[in-house]
Amino acid sequence: MRFPIRGTVGVMVSVAMAAVLLAACGGSDETTGASQTEAAAGGGGETVKIKMGDFFFAPKNATAKAGKTTIEAPNEGAVEHELVLFKTNKNPAKLPTEANGGVDEEKLDQEAEEAGEIADVEAGESKSEEFTLTPGNYVMFCNVPGHYAQGMYGTVKVTK
């Protein structure tokens, strides 16, 4: 049976129904990058989306839960980027650097614990990697020559 909906009331009812349907589909928390739908599902770990651009991460300060975490890293920039992740309490703007301005990963590895990386993400492409994260603070940075020096770094806070 069809019920005709007309006029202002019809439009209001249609908008309300659309809002309810969209809200039920989940969504992304741009502050943390965590997908609410995937995080609530449990069992398979969490997925965190960290966008890369010229020369930034969004969000710059992400959060994740401890355990298996998949980081999705779409490159929305015009050049290749990467996401390198180290567990440390260091300020991401004050990491040890090499003469070319990039992060000295060998020196940082003596002071921190490397969690892994998502390497060689071409412009317009996306890559993901699964990490096993323990609670604590992490720094992320792009170590393509010149990118760290241009401010392409941030943090990931991992909670229980």
Number of C-alpha atoms within 10 A of each C-alpha: 3 4 5 6 12 10 7 9 10 12 12 13 13 12 12 11 11 12 11 10 11 10 9 10 9 13 13 14 14 14 12 19 22 25 17 16 15 17 17 11 10 9 9 12 19 23 23 26 21 25 20 26 19 17 18 21 24 18 19 20 18 24 19 24 20 18 18 17 21 20 23 19 24 21 24 19 18 12 14 19 29 23 25 19 22 24 25 18 13 17 13 19 14 8 18 16 16 11 7 10 15 20 23 15 18 12 13 18 13 9 15 17 13 18 16 16 19 19 18 15 21 17 17 14 13 16 15 18 14 17 17 12 21 18 14 15 18 28 26 25 27 29 21 18 13 15 20 22 18 14 16 25 26 22 24 21 19 19 14 10
